[in-house]
Amino acid sequence: MTTNQLSFPRQHARTQRFSLGAPRAFTVSPDGARVVFLRSSSGTDRANRLWVLDLEGGAQERIAADPGQLLGGGREQLSAQERARRERSREGSAGIVSYAVDTAVELAAFALSGRLFAAELRAGTARELPAAGPVLDPRPSRTGCVSRTSPRAPCG
């Protein structure tokens, strides 16, 4: 059966209430030059990527962080804490499910498989940062470094 032949209840379930592939979790930069958001590649793909819409010089969309590339094509491994957090928040997506940005919206921090990642939003690059233990809900500090616990925690 193809997607066109699926009944409405099956399509509704397969697309997570028709929410997959739709942009969400928007952040607009203070200068209005960038919009950062999460979106999967299609209506049946559960893995969200971090996207940037550059509004200067014509609206250009680009992927700032792709979980498939960052995890080397491997599957996401969720800790018990992350699984419980997603269940409490009723998060059914995979990949990057949340992110936090600095005040200038130039750096984004997020967790994948309990590992810490940061994306430089202007450059469009993402990399893993060293962290001891599993990471939950990381945040950039005011100085632009990434903390695994609090926006006010010092970075070393």
N, CA, C and O atoms as a GROMACS GRO file, in nm:
protein
  624
    1MET      N    1   0.083  -0.117   0.000
    1MET     CA    2   0.000   0.000   0.000
    1MET      C    3   0.088   0.125   0.000
    1MET      O    4   0.181   0.134   0.080
    2THR      N    5   0.061   0.218  -0.086
    2THR     CA    6   0.134   0.344  -0.086
    2THR      C    7   0.064   0.443   0.005
    2THR      O    8  -0.046   0.416   0.054
    3THR      N    9   0.126   0.557   0.028
    3THR     CA   10   0.067   0.658   0.116
    3THR      C   11  -0.068   0.704   0.063
    3THR      O   12  -0.159   0.730   0.142
    4ASN      N   13  -0.083   0.712  -0.069
    4ASN     CA   14  -0.210   0.756  -0.128
    4ASN      C   15  -0.321   0.656  -0.102
    4ASN      O   16  -0.438   0.694  -0.101
    5GLN      N   17  -0.288   0.529  -0.080
    5GLN     CA   18  -0.388   0.426  -0.060
    5GLN      C   19  -0.415   0.399   0.088
    5GLN      O   20  -0.505   0.321   0.120
    6LEU      N   21  -0.340   0.460   0.178
    6LEU     CA   22  -0.362   0.438   0.320
    6LEU      C   23  -0.490   0.506   0.365
    6LEU      O   24  -0.527   0.612   0.315
    7SER      N   25  -0.557   0.443   0.459
    7SER     CA   26  -0.678   0.504   0.515
    7SER      C   27  -0.639   0.627   0.597
    7SER      O   28  -0.523   0.643   0.635
    8PHE      N   29  -0.736   0.713   0.622
    8PHE     CA   30  -0.709   0.834   0.700
    8PHE      C   31  -0.647   0.800   0.836
    8PHE      O   32  -0.547   0.862   0.872
    9PRO      N   33  -0.702   0.706   0.913
    9PRO     CA   34  -0.640   0.676   1.043
    9PRO      C   35  -0.494   0.631   1.031
    9PRO      O   36  -0.412   0.666   1.116
   10ARG      N   37  -0.462   0.554   0.929
   10ARG     CA   38  -0.322   0.511   0.910
   10ARG      C   39  -0.232   0.629   0.871
   10ARG      O   40  -0.122   0.641   0.923
   11GLN      N   41  -0.279   0.715   0.782
   11GLN     CA   42  -0.202   0.833   0.745
   11GLN      C   43  -0.183   0.924   0.865
   11GLN      O   44  -0.074   0.978   0.887
   12HIS      N   45  -0.287   0.940   0.943
   12HIS     CA   46  -0.281   1.024   1.063
   12HIS      C   47  -0.175   0.971   1.159
   12HIS      O   48  -0.097   1.049   1.215
   13ALA      N   49  -0.170   0.841   1.179
   13ALA     CA   50  -0.071   0.780   1.268
   13ALA      C   51   0.070   0.785   1.208
   13ALA      O   52   0.166   0.819   1.278
   14ARG      N   53   0.082   0.752   1.082
   14ARG     CA   54   0.213   0.746   1.017
   14ARG      C   55   0.282   0.883   1.012
   14ARG      O   56   0.404   0.891   1.018
   15THR      N   57   0.204   0.988   1.002
   15THR     CA   58   0.260   1.123   0.991
   15THR      C   59   0.256   1.199   1.123
   15THR      O   60   0.280   1.320   1.127
   16GLN      N   61   0.226   1.128   1.232
   16GLN     CA   62   0.214   1.187   1.365
   16GLN      C   63   0.120   1.307   1.362
   16GLN      O   64   0.158   1.421   1.391
   17ARG      N   65  -0.004   1.278   1.327
   17ARG     CA   66  -0.110   1.380   1.318
   17ARG      C   67  -0.076   1.486   1.214
   17ARG      O   68  -0.106   1.604   1.233
   18PHE      N   69  -0.015   1.445   1.105
   18PHE     CA   70   0.022   1.531   0.993
   18PHE      C   71   0.119   1.642   1.034
   18PHE      O   72   0.120   1.749   0.975
   19SER      N   73   0.201   1.614   1.137
   19SER     CA   74   0.296   1.714   1.185
   19SER      C   75   0.438   1.692   1.131
   19SER      O   76   0.518   1.786   1.130
   20LEU      N   77   0.471   1.572   1.086
   20LEU     CA   78   0.606   1.547   1.034
   20LEU      C   79   0.629   1.627   0.906
   20LEU      O   80   0.540   1.638   0.822
   21GLY      N   81   0.747   1.682   0.894
   21GLY     CA   82   0.782   1.762   0.776
   21GLY      C   83   0.743   1.908   0.789
   21GLY      O   84   0.781   1.989   0.704
   22ALA      N   85   0.668   1.943   0.893
   22ALA     CA   86   0.627   2.082   0.914
   22ALA      C   87   0.729   2.152   1.004
   22ALA      O   88   0.772   2.094   1.104
   23PRO      N   89   0.768   2.275   0.971
   23PRO     CA   90   0.862   2.348   1.057
   23PRO      C   91   0.801   2.375   1.194
   23PRO      O   92   0.680   2.393   1.208
   24ARG      N   93   0.889   2.378   1.297
   24ARG     CA   94   0.844   2.407   1.433
   24ARG      C   95   0.959   2.462   1.515
   24ARG      O   96   1.073   2.462   1.469
   25ALA      N   97   0.932   2.508   1.634
   25ALA     CA   98   1.031   2.560   1.729
   25ALA      C   99   1.114   2.673   1.666
   25ALA      O  100   1.236   2.662   1.652
   26PHE      N  101   1.048   2.781   1.630
   26PHE     CA  102   1.112   2.893   1.562
   26PHE      C  103   1.185   2.986   1.659
   26PHE      O  104   1.138   3.010   1.770
   27THR      N  105   1.300   3.036   1.615
   27THR     CA  106   1.373   3.141   1.686
   27THR      C  107   1.417   3.243   1.582
   27THR      O  108   1.480   3.207   1.482
   28VAL      N  109   1.383   3.370   1.605
   28VAL     CA  110   1.422   3.477   1.514
   28VAL      C  111   1.538   3.553   1.577
   28VAL      O  112   1.533   3.586   1.695
   29SER      N  113   1.642   3.580   1.498
   29SER     CA  114   1.758   3.653   1.550
   29SER      C  115   1.718   3.797   1.583
   29SER      O  116   1.625   3.850   1.521
   30PRO      N  117   1.785   3.862   1.679
   30PRO     CA  118   1.750   3.999   1.716
   30PRO      C  119   1.759   4.098   1.600
   30PRO      O  120   1.684   4.195   1.597
   31ASP      N  121   1.849   4.073   1.505
   31ASP     CA  122   1.861   4.163   1.391
   31ASP      C  123   1.765   4.128   1.277
   31ASP      O  124   1.761   4.198   1.176
   32GLY      N  125   1.688   4.021   1.294
   32GLY     CA  126   1.590   3.981   1.194
   32GLY      C  127   1.651   3.917   1.070
   32GLY      O  128   1.581   3.899   0.970
   33ALA      N  129   1.778   3.883   1.074
   33ALA     CA  130   1.847   3.829   0.957
   33ALA      C  131   1.831   3.678   0.942
   33ALA      O  132   1.846   3.625   0.832
   34ARG      N  133   1.801   3.606   1.053
   34ARG     CA  134   1.793   3.461   1.051
   34ARG      C  135   1.672   3.412   1.129
   34ARG      O  136   1.631   3.471   1.228
   35VAL      N  137   1.616   3.301   1.080
   35VAL     CA  138   1.514   3.228   1.153
   35VAL      C  139   1.567   3.085   1.165
   35VAL      O  140   1.603   3.022   1.066
   36VAL      N  141   1.570   3.036   1.288
   36VAL     CA  142   1.618   2.900   1.316
   36VAL      C  143   1.496   2.817   1.351
   36VAL      O  144   1.406   2.864   1.421
   37PHE      N  145   1.491   2.692   1.302
   37PHE     CA  146   1.376   2.607   1.330
   37PHE      C  147   1.413   2.461   1.311
   37PHE      O  148   1.520   2.429   1.259
   38LEU      N  149   1.324   2.373   1.355
   38LEU     CA  150   1.338   2.228   1.338
   38LEU      C  151   1.240   2.182   1.231
   38LEU      O  152   1.129   2.234   1.220
   39ARG      N  153   1.283   2.083   1.152
   39ARG     CA  154   1.194   2.023   1.052
   39ARG      C  155   1.256   1.892   1.006
   39ARG      O  156   1.377   1.881   0.992
   40SER      N  157   1.171   1.792   0.981
   40SER     CA  158   1.218   1.668   0.921
   40SER      C  159   1.212   1.682   0.769
   40SER      O  160   1.157   1.779   0.718
   41SER      N  161   1.268   1.586   0.699
   41SER     CA  162   1.278   1.599   0.554
   41SER      C  163   1.149   1.570   0.479
   41SER      O  164   1.134   1.610   0.364
   42SER      N  165   1.054   1.498   0.544
   42SER     CA  166   0.929   1.466   0.474
   42SER      C  167   0.819   1.440   0.575
   42SER      O  168   0.841   1.444   0.696
   43GLY      N  169   0.700   1.414   0.525
   43GLY     CA  170   0.585   1.387   0.609
   43GLY      C  171   0.586   1.251   0.674
   43GLY      O  172   0.495   1.220   0.752
   44THR      N  173   0.686   1.168   0.644
   44THR     CA  174   0.696   1.038   0.709
   44THR      C  175   0.830   1.018   0.780
   44THR      O  176   0.853   0.912   0.839
   45ASP      N  177   0.918   1.116   0.774
   45ASP     CA  178   1.049   1.109   0.840
   45ASP      C  179   1.036   1.167   0.981
   45ASP      O  180   0.992   1.281   0.996
   46ARG      N  181   1.074   1.091   1.084
   46ARG     CA  182   1.063   1.136   1.223
   46ARG      C  183   1.182   1.218   1.268
   46ARG      O  184   1.173   1.288   1.369
   47ALA      N  185   1.296   1.211   1.198
   47ALA     CA  186   1.420   1.275   1.244
   47ALA      C  187   1.426   1.422   1.205
   47ALA      O  188   1.438   1.457   1.088
   48ASN      N  189   1.418   1.509   1.306
   48ASN     CA  190   1.428   1.653   1.283
   48ASN      C  191   1.572   1.694   1.261
   48ASN      O  192   1.665   1.639   1.320
   49ARG      N  193   1.588   1.792   1.175
   49ARG     CA  194   1.716   1.857   1.151
   49ARG      C  195   1.703   2.002   1.198
   49ARG      O  196   1.593   2.054   1.208
   50LEU      N  197   1.817   2.066   1.227
   50LEU     CA  198   1.818   2.207   1.262
   50LEU      C  199   1.840   2.286   1.135
   50LEU      O  200   1.939   2.265   1.065
   51TRP      N  201   1.749   2.376   1.106
   51TRP     CA  202   1.753   2.456   0.983
   51TRP      C  203   1.773   2.603   1.015
   51TRP      O  204   1.737   2.650   1.123
   52VAL      N  205   1.831   2.675   0.919
   52VAL     CA  206   1.843   2.820   0.927
   52VAL      C  207   1.787   2.878   0.798
   52VAL      O  208   1.820   2.833   0.688
   53LEU      N  209   1.702   2.978   0.813
   53LEU     CA  210   1.651   3.054   0.699
   53LEU      C  211   1.720   3.189   0.704
   53LEU      O  212   1.692   3.271   0.792
   54ASP      N  213   1.811   3.214   0.609
   54ASP     CA  214   1.881   3.342   0.600
   54ASP      C  215   1.795   3.436   0.518
   54ASP      O  216   1.763   3.408   0.402
   55LEU      N  217   1.756   3.547   0.578
   55LEU     CA  218   1.667   3.641   0.511
   55LEU      C  219   1.740   3.750   0.436
   55LEU      O  220   1.680   3.819   0.354
   56GLU      N  221   1.869   3.767   0.462
   56GLU     CA  222   1.947   3.867   0.390
   56GLU      C  223   1.989   3.811   0.255
   56GLU      O  224   2.035   3.697   0.246
   57GLY      N  225   1.975   3.889   0.150
   57GLY     CA  226   2.016   3.846   0.017
   57GLY      C  227   1.925   3.739  -0.041
   57GLY      O  228   1.974   3.649  -0.110
   58GLY      N  229   1.796   3.745  -0.016
   58GLY     CA  230   1.704   3.643  -0.066
   58GLY      C  231   1.694   3.530   0.034
   58GLY      O  232   1.796   3.483   0.085
   59ALA      N  233   1.576   3.487   0.062
   59ALA     CA  234   1.552   3.386   0.164
   59ALA      C  235   1.611   3.251   0.121
   59ALA      O  236   1.560   3.186   0.031
   60GLN      N  237   1.720   3.212   0.187
   60GLN     CA  238   1.787   3.086   0.157
   60GLN      C  239   1.778   2.995   0.279
   60GLN      O  240   1.822   3.033   0.388
   61GLU      N  241   1.722   2.876   0.262
   61GLU     CA  242   1.714   2.776   0.368
   61GLU      C  243   1.833   2.683   0.358
   61GLU      O  244   1.876   2.645   0.249
   62ARG      N  245   1.887   2.646   0.476
   62ARG     CA  246   1.996   2.548   0.475
   62ARG      C  247   1.993   2.470   0.606
   62ARG      O  248   1.945   2.518   0.708
   63ILE      N  249   2.045   2.350   0.600
   63ILE     CA  250   2.054   2.265   0.719
   63ILE      C  251   2.177   2.307   0.798
   63ILE      O  252   2.287   2.310   0.744
   64ALA      N  253   2.157   2.339   0.926
   64ALA     CA  254   2.269   2.374   1.013
   64ALA      C  255   2.322   2.252   1.087
   64ALA      O  256   2.440   2.247   1.122
   65ALA      N  257   2.235   2.153   1.112
   65ALA     CA  258   2.278   2.031   1.180
   65ALA      C  259   2.188   1.916   1.137
   65ALA      O  260   2.066   1.924   1.146
   66ASP      N  261   2.251   1.808   1.091
   66ASP     CA  262   2.180   1.689   1.046
   66ASP      C  263   2.219   1.574   1.138
   66ASP      O  264   2.336   1.536   1.142
   67PRO      N  265   2.125   1.517   1.214
   67PRO     CA  266   2.160   1.411   1.307
   67PRO      C  267   2.222   1.288   1.240
   67PRO      O  268   2.308   1.223   1.299
   68GLY      N  269   2.180   1.258   1.119
   68GLY     CA  270   2.238   1.144   1.047
   68GLY      C  271   2.387   1.161   1.025
   68GLY      O  272   2.464   1.066   1.044
   69GLN      N  273   2.429   1.280   0.986
   69GLN     CA  274   2.571   1.307   0.966
   69GLN      C  275   2.646   1.315   1.097
   69GLN      O  276   2.757   1.262   1.109
   70LEU      N  277   2.587   1.381   1.197
   70LEU     CA  278   2.655   1.399   1.325
   70LEU      C  279   2.674   1.267   1.399
   70LEU      O  280   2.772   1.251   1.472
   71LEU      N  281   2.584   1.173   1.380
   71LEU     CA  282   2.596   1.042   1.444
   71LEU      C  283   2.660   0.939   1.351
   71LEU      O  284   2.660   0.820   1.380
   72GLY      N  285   2.715   0.986   1.240
   72GLY     CA  286   2.784   0.896   1.147
   72GLY      C  287   2.693   0.792   1.085
   72GLY      O  288   2.737   0.680   1.057
   73GLY      N  289   2.567   0.827   1.064
   73GLY     CA  290   2.473   0.733   1.004
   73GLY      C  291   2.415   0.634   1.105
   73GLY      O  292   2.329   0.554   1.069
   74GLY      N  293   2.462   0.639   1.228
   74GLY     CA  294   2.412   0.548   1.331
   74GLY      C  295   2.276   0.590   1.384
   74GLY      O  296   2.230   0.702   1.362
   75ARG      N  297   2.213   0.498   1.453
   75ARG     CA  298   2.082   0.526   1.512
   75ARG      C  299   2.100   0.600   1.644
   75ARG      O  300   2.200   0.584   1.714
   76GLU      N  301   2.002   0.677   1.676
   76GLU     CA  302   2.000   0.752   1.800
   76GLU      C  303   1.985   0.656   1.918
   76GLU      O  304   1.900   0.567   1.915
   77GLN      N  305   2.067   0.673   2.021
   77GLN     CA  306   2.061   0.592   2.143
   77GLN      C  307   2.016   0.682   2.257
   77GLN      O  308   2.091   0.769   2.300
   78LEU      N  309   1.895   0.662   2.306
   78LEU     CA  310   1.840   0.748   2.410
   78LEU      C  311   1.866   0.689   2.548
   78LEU      O  312   1.848   0.570   2.570
   79SER      N  313   1.907   0.775   2.641
   79SER     CA  314   1.922   0.733   2.780
   79SER      C  315   1.782   0.720   2.840
   79SER      O  316   1.684   0.767   2.782
   80ALA      N  317   1.773   0.656   2.954
   80ALA     CA  318   1.644   0.642   3.023
   80ALA      C  319   1.588   0.779   3.058
   80ALA      O  320   1.467   0.801   3.050
   81GLN      N  321   1.676   0.873   3.098
   81GLN     CA  322   1.631   1.007   3.133
   81GLN      C  323   1.573   1.080   3.011
   81GLN      O  324   1.469   1.146   3.021
   82GLU      N  325   1.640   1.069   2.897
   82GLU     CA  326   1.591   1.135   2.776
   82GLU      C  327   1.461   1.072   2.728
   82GLU      O  328   1.369   1.142   2.686
   83ARG      N  329   1.453   0.940   2.735
   83ARG     CA  330   1.330   0.872   2.696
   83ARG      C  331   1.213   0.919   2.785
   83ARG      O  332   1.104   0.945   2.735
   84ALA      N  333   1.237   0.929   2.915
   84ALA     CA  334   1.133   0.975   3.008
   84ALA      C  335   1.096   1.120   2.981
   84ALA      O  336   0.978   1.156   2.985
   85ARG      N  337   1.196   1.205   2.952
   85ARG     CA  338   1.169   1.347   2.922
   85ARG      C  339   1.081   1.359   2.798
   85ARG      O  340   0.987   1.438   2.795
   86ARG      N  341   1.113   1.280   2.695
   86ARG     CA  342   1.032   1.285   2.572
   86ARG      C  343   0.891   1.233   2.595
   86ARG      O  344   0.795   1.285   2.539
   87GLU      N  345   0.879   1.130   2.678
   87GLU     CA  346   0.745   1.079   2.708
   87GLU      C  347   0.664   1.183   2.784
   87GLU      O  348   0.546   1.204   2.753
   88ARG      N  349   0.724   1.249   2.884
   88ARG     CA  350   0.653   1.352   2.961
   88ARG      C  351   0.607   1.467   2.873
   88ARG      O  352   0.498   1.521   2.891
   89SER      N  353   0.691   1.505   2.778
   89SER     CA  354   0.657   1.617   2.689
   89SER      C  355   0.579   1.572   2.565
   89SER      O  356   0.545   1.653   2.479
   90ARG      N  357   0.550   1.442   2.557
   90ARG     CA  358   0.478   1.384   2.444
   90ARG      C  359   0.548   1.410   2.311
   90ARG      O  360   0.485   1.436   2.208
   91GLU      N  361   0.679   1.403   2.316
   91GLU     CA  362   0.762   1.422   2.197
   91GLU      C  363   0.773   1.290   2.122
   91GLU      O  364   0.830   1.194   2.175
   92GLY      N  365   0.721   1.284   2.001
   92GLY     CA  366   0.726   1.162   1.922
   92GLY      C  367   0.831   1.165   1.813
   92GLY      O  368   0.853   1.064   1.745
   93SER      N  369   0.896   1.279   1.794
   93SER     CA  370   0.996   1.292   1.688
   93SER      C  371   1.129   1.234   1.733
   93SER      O  372   1.148   1.197   1.849
   94ALA      N  373   1.219   1.226   1.639
   94ALA     CA  374   1.355   1.179   1.665
   94ALA      C  375   1.452   1.286   1.617
   94ALA      O  376   1.409   1.393   1.572
   95GLY      N  377   1.580   1.259   1.628
   95GLY     CA  378   1.680   1.356   1.585
   95GLY      C  379   1.689   1.471   1.684
   95GLY      O  380   1.688   1.449   1.805
   96ILE      N  381   1.698   1.592   1.634
   96ILE     CA  382   1.707   1.710   1.718
   96ILE      C  383   1.565   1.750   1.756
   96ILE      O  384   1.489   1.798   1.671
   97VAL      N  385   1.529   1.731   1.881
   97VAL     CA  386   1.392   1.759   1.923
   97VAL      C  387   1.381   1.893   1.996
   97VAL      O  388   1.271   1.946   2.013
   98SER      N  389   1.494   1.947   2.040
   98SER     CA  390   1.495   2.080   2.101
   98SER      C  391   1.635   2.138   2.087
   98SER      O  392   1.732   2.065   2.068
   99TYR      N  393   1.643   2.268   2.096
   99TYR     CA  394   1.771   2.336   2.088
   99TYR      C  395   1.759   2.465   2.168
   99TYR      O  396   1.649   2.510   2.200
  100ALA      N  397   1.872   2.523   2.200
  100ALA     CA  398   1.875   2.653   2.267
  100ALA      C  399   1.980   2.737   2.195
  100ALA      O  400   2.080   2.685   2.147
  101VAL      N  401   1.956   2.867   2.189
  101VAL     CA  402   2.048   2.957   2.119
  101VAL      C  403   2.102   3.062   2.215
  101VAL      O  404   2.044   3.087   2.321
  102ASP      N  405   2.213   3.124   2.176
  102ASP     CA  406   2.266   3.237   2.253
  102ASP      C  407   2.182   3.361   2.221
  102ASP      O  408   2.092   3.355   2.137
  103THR      N  409   2.210   3.472   2.287
  103THR     CA  410   2.128   3.592   2.269
  103THR      C  411   2.136   3.650   2.129
  103THR      O  412   2.042   3.714   2.083
  104ALA      N  413   2.247   3.630   2.058
  104ALA     CA  414   2.262   3.681   1.922
  104ALA      C  415   2.208   3.584   1.817
  104ALA      O  416   2.207   3.617   1.699
  105VAL      N  417   2.165   3.467   1.858
  105VAL     CA  418   2.118   3.360   1.769
  105VAL      C  419   2.224   3.328   1.665
  105VAL      O  420   2.197   3.321   1.545
  106GLU      N  421   2.346   3.309   1.713
  106GLU     CA  422   2.458   3.268   1.628
  106GLU      C  423   2.508   3.129   1.664
  106GLU      O  424   2.576   3.065   1.584
  107LEU      N  425   2.475   3.082   1.785
  107LEU     CA  426   2.520   2.951   1.832
  107LEU      C  427   2.399   2.876   1.887
  107LEU      O  428   2.321   2.932   1.964
  108ALA      N  429   2.385   2.751   1.847
  108ALA     CA  430   2.278   2.666   1.899
  108ALA      C  431   2.340   2.546   1.967
  108ALA      O  432   2.440   2.492   1.919
  109ALA      N  433   2.282   2.504   2.078
  109ALA     CA  434   2.327   2.386   2.150
  109ALA      C  435   2.212   2.286   2.152
  109ALA      O  436   2.096   2.323   2.166
  110PHE      N  437   2.246   2.157   2.139
  110PHE     CA  438   2.144   2.052   2.142
  110PHE      C  439   2.210   1.920   2.179
  110PHE      O  440   2.332   1.906   2.171
  111ALA      N  441   2.129   1.826   2.219
  111ALA     CA  442   2.178   1.693   2.256
  111ALA      C  443   2.128   1.591   2.154
  111ALA      O  444   2.015   1.599   2.106
  112LEU      N  445   2.214   1.495   2.123
  112LEU     CA  446   2.179   1.380   2.039
  112LEU      C  447   2.241   1.257   2.104
  112LEU      O  448   2.361   1.256   2.130
  113SER      N  449   2.163   1.156   2.128
  113SER     CA  450   2.212   1.033   2.189
  113SER      C  451   2.290   1.059   2.318
  113SER      O  452   2.387   0.989   2.347
  114GLY      N  453   2.248   1.158   2.395
  114GLY     CA  454   2.315   1.191   2.520
  114GLY      C  455   2.448   1.262   2.504
  114GLY      O  456   2.521   1.281   2.601
  115ARG      N  457   2.480   1.302   2.380
  115ARG     CA  458   2.605   1.371   2.351
  115ARG      C  459   2.576   1.518   2.323
  115ARG      O  460   2.467   1.552   2.277
  116LEU      N  461   2.673   1.603   2.350
  116LEU     CA  462   2.659   1.747   2.338
  116LEU      C  463   2.706   1.794   2.200
  116LEU      O  464   2.815   1.758   2.155
  117PHE      N  465   2.623   1.876   2.135
  117PHE     CA  466   2.657   1.932   2.004
  117PHE      C  467   2.631   2.082   2.003
  117PHE      O  468   2.544   2.132   2.075
  118ALA      N  469   2.707   2.151   1.920
  118ALA     CA  470   2.688   2.295   1.900
  118ALA      C  471   2.691   2.322   1.751
  118ALA      O  472   2.769   2.262   1.677
  119ALA      N  473   2.605   2.414   1.707
  119ALA     CA  474   2.601   2.454   1.566
  119ALA      C  475   2.627   2.603   1.557
  119ALA      O  476   2.563   2.682   1.626
  120GLU      N  477   2.721   2.641   1.473
  120GLU     CA  478   2.745   2.782   1.444
  120GLU      C  479   2.651   2.819   1.330
  120GLU      O  480   2.669   2.776   1.216
  121LEU      N  481   2.550   2.897   1.362
  121LEU     CA  482   2.439   2.918   1.270
  121LEU      C  483   2.474   3.002   1.148
  121LEU      O  484   2.420   2.978   1.040
  122ARG      N  485   2.561   3.099   1.162
  122ARG     CA  486   2.603   3.179   1.045
  122ARG      C  487   2.689   3.096   0.950
  122ARG      O  488   2.671   3.102   0.828
  123ALA      N  489   2.781   3.019   1.007
  123ALA     CA  490   2.872   2.937   0.925
  123ALA      C  491   2.804   2.810   0.874
  123ALA      O  492   2.845   2.756   0.771
  124GLY      N  493   2.702   2.764   0.945
  124GLY     CA  494   2.635   2.641   0.903
  124GLY      C  495   2.712   2.516   0.936
  124GLY      O  496   2.700   2.415   0.868
  125THR      N  497   2.793   2.522   1.043
  125THR     CA  498   2.871   2.406   1.083
  125THR      C  499   2.824   2.357   1.220
  125THR      O  500   2.782   2.437   1.304
  126ALA      N  501   2.832   2.227   1.241
  126ALA     CA  502   2.795   2.168   1.369
  126ALA      C  503   2.905   2.070   1.408
  126ALA      O  504   2.966   2.006   1.323
  127ARG      N  505   2.927   2.059   1.540
  127ARG     CA  506   3.031   1.968   1.588
  127ARG      C  507   2.995   1.919   1.727
  127ARG      O  508   2.918   1.982   1.799
  128GLU      N  509   3.053   1.805   1.762
  128GLU     CA  510   3.034   1.751   1.896
  128GLU      C  511   3.134   1.816   1.990
  128GLU      O  512   3.248   1.841   1.954
  129LEU      N  513   3.089   1.843   2.112
  129LEU     CA  514   3.174   1.899   2.216
  129LEU      C  515   3.193   1.795   2.324
  129LEU      O  516   3.102   1.716   2.351
  130PRO      N  517   3.310   1.792   2.388
  130PRO     CA  518   3.332   1.693   2.494
  130PRO      C  519   3.242   1.722   2.615
  130PRO      O  520   3.223   1.837   2.654
  131ALA      N  521   3.188   1.616   2.672
  131ALA     CA  522   3.104   1.628   2.791
  131ALA      C  523   3.116   1.499   2.871
  131ALA      O  524   3.121   1.390   2.816
  132ALA      N  525   3.120   1.515   3.002
  132ALA     CA  526   3.125   1.398   3.090
  132ALA      C  527   2.983   1.353   3.120
  132ALA      O  528   2.904   1.430   3.174
  133GLY      N  529   2.952   1.232   3.086
  133GLY     CA  530   2.820   1.178   3.115
  133GLY      C  531   2.716   1.219   3.012
  133GLY      O  532   2.745   1.299   2.923
  134PRO      N  533   2.595   1.165   3.024
  134PRO     CA  534   2.489   1.198   2.930
  134PRO      C  535   2.444   1.343   2.945
  134PRO      O  536   2.440   1.397   3.055
  135VAL      N  537   2.411   1.405   2.834
  135VAL     CA  538   2.371   1.546   2.830
  135VAL      C  539   2.220   1.555   2.809
  135VAL      O  540   2.164   1.488   2.723
  136LEU      N  541   2.157   1.638   2.890
  136LEU     CA  542   2.014   1.666   2.878
  136LEU      C  543   1.995   1.816   2.870
  136LEU      O  544   2.044   1.889   2.958
  137ASP      N  545   1.927   1.865   2.769
  137ASP     CA  546   1.887   2.005   2.757
  137ASP      C  547   2.002   2.105   2.773
  137ASP      O  548   1.998   2.188   2.864
  138PRO      N  549   2.104   2.099   2.688
  138PRO     CA  550   2.215   2.195   2.698
  138PRO      C  551   2.174   2.335   2.654
  138PRO      O  552   2.080   2.352   2.577
  139ARG      N  553   2.245   2.434   2.705
  139ARG     CA  554   2.216   2.575   2.676
  139ARG      C  555   2.346   2.652   2.658
  139ARG      O  556   2.441   2.630   2.732
  140PRO      N  557   2.351   2.743   2.560
  140PRO     CA  558   2.467   2.833   2.550
  140PRO      C  559   2.462   2.934   2.664
  140PRO      O  560   2.354   2.975   2.707
  141SER      N  561   2.579   2.974   2.713
  141SER     CA  562   2.583   3.079   2.815
  141SER      C  563   2.578   3.215   2.748
  141SER      O  564   2.580   3.225   2.625
  142ARG      N  565   2.571   3.317   2.826
  142ARG     CA  566   2.569   3.453   2.770
  142ARG      C  567   2.697   3.484   2.694
  142ARG      O  568   2.696   3.566   2.602
  143THR      N  569   2.807   3.419   2.731
  143THR     CA  570   2.935   3.444   2.664
  143THR      C  571   2.950   3.364   2.536
  143THR      O  572   3.048   3.381   2.463
  144GLY      N  573   2.852   3.275   2.506
  144GLY     CA  574   2.857   3.201   2.382
  144GLY      C  575   2.917   3.063   2.394
  144GLY      O  576   2.926   2.992   2.293
  145CYS      N  577   2.960   3.020   2.514
  145CYS     CA  578   3.006   2.883   2.528
  145CYS      C  579   2.888   2.797   2.571
  145CYS      O  580   2.786   2.850   2.615
  146VAL      N  581   2.902   2.668   2.559
  146VAL     CA  582   2.790   2.578   2.581
  146VAL      C  583   2.805   2.507   2.715
  146VAL      O  584   2.911   2.452   2.746
  147SER      N  585   2.698   2.510   2.792
  147SER     CA  586   2.693   2.440   2.920
  147SER      C  587   2.594   2.326   2.908
  147SER      O  588   2.496   2.338   2.835
  148ARG      N  589   2.617   2.217   2.979
  148ARG     CA  590   2.525   2.106   2.972
  148ARG      C  591   2.414   2.115   3.073
  148ARG      O  592   2.324   2.031   3.071
  149THR      N  593   2.416   2.216   3.162
  149THR     CA  594   2.313   2.221   3.265
  149THR      C  595   2.240   2.354   3.273
  149THR      O  596   2.118   2.355   3.286
  150SER      N  597   2.309   2.466   3.265
  150SER     CA  598   2.245   2.593   3.292
  150SER      C  599   2.304   2.703   3.205
  150SER      O  600   2.424   2.699   3.174
  151PRO      N  601   2.224   2.802   3.164
  151PRO     CA  602   2.279   2.911   3.085
  151PRO      C  603   2.379   2.994   3.164
  151PRO      O  604   2.460   3.065   3.105
  152ARG      N  605   2.375   2.985   3.296
  152ARG     CA  606   2.467   3.065   3.377
  152ARG      C  607   2.590   2.986   3.426
  152ARG      O  608   2.677   3.041   3.493
  153ALA      N  609   2.595   2.859   3.391
  153ALA     CA  610   2.708   2.777   3.436
  153ALA      C  611   2.836   2.820   3.366
  153ALA      O  612   2.832   2.852   3.247
  154PRO      N  613   2.949   2.823   3.434
  154PRO     CA  614   3.074   2.861   3.367
  154PRO      C  615   3.118   2.753   3.269
  154PRO      O  616   3.091   2.634   3.288
  155CYS      N  617   3.185   2.796   3.166
  155CYS     CA  618   3.238   2.703   3.067
  155CYS      C  619   3.389   2.699   3.083
  155CYS      O  620   3.452   2.799   3.116
  156GLY      N  621   3.446   2.582   3.057
  156GLY     CA  622   3.591   2.570   3.076
  156GLY      C  623   3.665   2.544   2.952
  156GLY      O  624   3.788   2.532   2.955
   0.00000   0.00000   0.00000
